[in-house]
Amino acid sequence: MELLIAFSLLIVLIEVQEQISCFSLSIPASPGYYQDGDFVIGGLFSLRVTARDNKIKFGFNDAMVIPEAVIVNLTKNYQHVLAMVFAIEKINKEPNILFNMSLGFYLFNDDFFETKAMETSMALLSGASPPIPNYSCRPEKTDKLVAVIGGISTGISTQISRVLSLYNVPQISYAPFDQSLGTRNQLQPPYQFPVHTAALYHGIIQLLLYFTWVWVGLVVPDEMRGELFIKEITEEMINYGICVAFAEKDPVFPSFGQVRWYQLIVHLIMTRVVIAFGDTHDFLTLFFFIICYAAFGNIWITTSDWYTAILPFKQNGIYIPFDGALSFSVHKDEILGFKDFQKSVQPRKYPYDIFIQDVWSILFECPHVYEHVVKKLSQCEQNGSLSTRSLNVWDMNTSPLSYKVHEAVYAITQALHEELSLRVNGDSFDKCGLQAPLPWKLHPFLQKGKLGRNINEENIVTQEDSATKLDIFNYHSLQNGTKAQVKVGEYLFESHSVQHLSLNDKLINLGVYNNQIHFSLCKQSCPLGFRKIPVGWYAICCYYCVPCPAGEITNETGMDQCFKCPEDQYSNKRRNQCLPKIIAFLSHEDTLGMVLVSVAISLSAFSAMILGLFIRYRDTAIVRANNRNLSYVLLVSLMLCFFCSLTFIGQPRTLTCVLRQMIFGVVFSVAVSAILAKTFIVVMAFKVIKPGSTLQMWMVTRLSNAIVCCGSIIQVCICAVWLGTYPPFPDVDMQSEYGQIILLCNEGSTLAFYCVLGYLGFLASLSLLIAFLARRLPDTFNEAKTITFSMMVFCSVWISFIPTYLSSTGKTMVAVEIFSILASSAGLLGCMFLPKCYVILLRSGGHSRKKFFK
């Protein structure tokens, strides 16, 4: 029992100490800008960037002493504060909106620091700074907070949501839309403004195509929406033939070694056009890096107004903006009366506005003094106006983020109006005892508005499908306060098939390029006569240029494929034009044709001379041996073989195509059959016939004649079948010789052609075999050895002919066949008859048939 009493007393002491802490900490260490009202809207803005210790202690007595070092003052972000103040003042002037009740605000600066964003969120809830987690230091009836507007980035919005969602307090983020905000572990995700991604993606693509920039880089924040941007826009770019050279993720505050600057420098050198997705606060470090390395001459395309959010770099007294860059911004009408309100803003008008102190000292370059820890401005430019400031430090035009803040105030007001209307209609409206509604009661009304939590919600999809208008701005150099941001075009997106891009080229300034529109390519277009060979992943933009193959051309630059010339044409050496082909064939006027004709006629004449010699000495033993009639037949057939080669020369016609193969086959079969008959006589003369038997010699002679006739008739039958089925015919060859149409004879039936050659080979092989067996018979008047040698030459020529013929094309094929005919015929003529001519001319009279048989 005593322990229970002691524990109860301890709890009471803790609660008393907590109340004392709330009272003692009523003077905030992180002051805000407060204006009382029946309902209070919290606001968390980022007016500067500071570097500070990440370790924060929350305790009953520990003061929050966090050293701050200002990196940059975001003076133009003060317009976000003014947009909220202006909206609330305007609403309070209309008593019917909130039933004669007023709106107040409690504004904090989170210094673009996530930890301080969480701290200020707790301060909004507890009413004290430093905050007391899970406690409220306000009296019960003065807790008027209904909703909060903030923050400027995904990271800050997430930290705010982690605190506010625990108490179900509505939060409207004016940061760029991030799908991941609706999928994280917050109990109550923040409301976001709808996004126009399809319009933005297609607007960027149409701008790139307008300038023929197809090789670009991407720079995105190192968070989920950056990943999604890379994925979605890359897919769209590929459909239009645009390639992404690199995609860099840039953290807002990179730690040492987190950003590989050398790699980014290489990318900027190699890629002229870079697309940056995000606001200025997403690339604070990168922004100053770009300024320092402006000599690279890159053209930047931004998806928001970078310049209006940061104080530009000053060099030699001249402000250096994002010169030559292009930016996209959703078209918004100016907030009625907001410019006049900005002109009227002065420190004297808003003495409790603690943020105007720093902004005014920077904009008007006035020093400030410290009195009782609170900074107060000196007397310089107290009556100054923001409208007199140059564009490099202040812009009177409503920025996209200021427009979102203004719309968020009206969204909360609309929700309050609907909630109060229900109470009025339910007769529960008591102005005297009225308290602000619990924050969670506004959720149903906010959800019915134009805000949404997830990209898949119907209201966002509806806005995506409606017509979206984007303004395109160009950054110009600033000198003496001249205007730096110029609207140069518009892009209207209605659907994927209905898009309109309008640009004023005269107003566009691309910085160091002096308005010379240039290409941004991985490689220049391939010239005429060349085609592209893809290289790696970016096959659309990066490629090798290779010449078109023979017979193909390209008549335009940058073609992916060469196209073939018509069959009766060929490509020139440059492969950019098709020329008519020259008709060619093996004619008598060609050097090769003249040589072959001369050789054929000479060998025919030589054969005729040998035939005349044999007729002149027909009664000699050397001529009479082995049947002189067969010698006559052989010489005549060889003579015809030489002449038949002439039919292969000249322009092919139907008659010549048919006759030349038929004559060749029949005449050669007669010649080889005669040699076979001669071989048969030699064997019979020494193996069968008895000396002096006239009958037996007569029978052998008749049999040899029958061999010649039968051998020739079989070849004639083969040729007749050939002619009756698929005879040779004139044809053209357009592929074998470059730039020429070869006229030739098509053999028709290839099988029949090789049957003719096969039959000749059979006769020659049989003659060779028989002559080889008879080679050892007595030498005198024995033709076995000469027949063996001649058949070896004949077979060698035609065996070599087959592979050579098959591998030849055009006129060469015809020349190979003529050469084989001449070579084989000359081999037979020389081997068979030159030894006999030698005997007849030089040793005639020394031999006789009688002596031969003794």
Sequence and secondary structure as in RCSB ss.txt:
>XXXX:A:sequence
MELLIAFSLLIVLIEVQEQISCFSLSIPASPGYYQDGDFVIGGLFSLRVTARDNKIKFGFNDAMVIPEAVIVNLT
KNYQHVLAMVFAIEKINKEPNILFNMSLGFYLFNDDFFETKAMETSMALLSGASPPIPNYSCRPEKTDKLVAVIG
GISTGISTQISRVLSLYNVPQISYAPFDQSLGTRNQLQPPYQFPVHTAALYHGIIQLLLYFTWVWVGLVVPDEMR
GELFIKEITEEMINYGICVAFAEKDPVFPSFGQVRWYQLIVHLIMTRVVIAFGDTHDFLTLFFFIICYAAFGNIW
ITTSDWYTAILPFKQNGIYIPFDGALSFSVHKDEILGFKDFQKSVQPRKYPYDIFIQDVWSILFECPHVYEHVVK
KLSQCEQNGSLSTRSLNVWDMNTSPLSYKVHEAVYAITQALHEELSLRVNGDSFDKCGLQAPLPWKLHPFLQKGK
LGRNINEENIVTQEDSATKLDIFNYHSLQNGTKAQVKVGEYLFESHSVQHLSLNDKLINLGVYNNQIHFSLCKQS
CPLGFRKIPVGWYAICCYYCVPCPAGEITNETGMDQCFKCPEDQYSNKRRNQCLPKIIAFLSHEDTLGMVLVSVA
ISLSAFSAMILGLFIRYRDTAIVRANNRNLSYVLLVSLMLCFFCSLTFIGQPRTLTCVLRQMIFGVVFSVAVSAI
LAKTFIVVMAFKVIKPGSTLQMWMVTRLSNAIVCCGSIIQVCICAVWLGTYPPFPDVDMQSEYGQIILLCNEGST
LAFYCVLGYLGFLASLSLLIAFLARRLPDTFNEAKTITFSMMVFCSVWISFIPTYLSSTGKTMVAVEIFSILASS
AGLLGCMFLPKCYVILLRSGGHSRKKFFK
>XXXX:A:secstr
 HHHHHHHHHHHHHHHHHHHHHHHT S SS  EEE  SEEEEEEE  EEEEE S     SS      EEEEEE G
GGHHHHHHHHHHHHHHHT TTTTTS  EEEEEEE TT HHHHHHHHHHHHHSSSS  TT   S GGG  EEEEE 
 SSHHHHHHHHHHHGGGT  EEE S   GGGGTSS SS  EE    HHHHHHHHHHHHHHTTB EEEEEEESSHH
HHHHHHHHHHHHHHTT EEEEEEEE SS  TTTS HHHHHHHHHH SEEEE S GGGGHHHHHHHHHTGGG  EE
EESS SGGGS  EEETTEEE  TT EEEEE     TTHHHHHHH  TTT TT SHHHHHHHHHTT  EEEETTEE
EE STTTT  GGGS TTT   S  HHHHHHHHHHHHHHHHHHHHHHHHHHTT   STT     GGGGHHHHHHTT
 BSSTTSHHHHHHHHS EEEEEEEE   STT   EEEEEEEEESSSS EEEEE GGG   GGGTT    B SS  
  TTEEEEE SS TTT EEEEE  TTEE SSTT SS EE  TTEEE TTSS EEE EEE   TTSHHHHHHHHHH
HHHHHHHHHHHHHHHHTTTSHHHHTT HHHHHHHHHHHHHHHHHGGGGSSS  HHHHHHHHHHHHHHHHHHHHHH
HHHHHHHHHHHHT  TT HHHHHHHHHHHHHHHHHHHHHHHHHHHHHHHHS  EEEEESSSSTTEEEEEEE S H
HHHHHHHHHHHHHHHHHHHHHHHTTTS STT  HHHHHHHHHHHHHHHHHHHHHHHT  THHHHHHHHHHHHHHH
HHHHHHHHHHHHHHHHHSTTS  HHHHH 
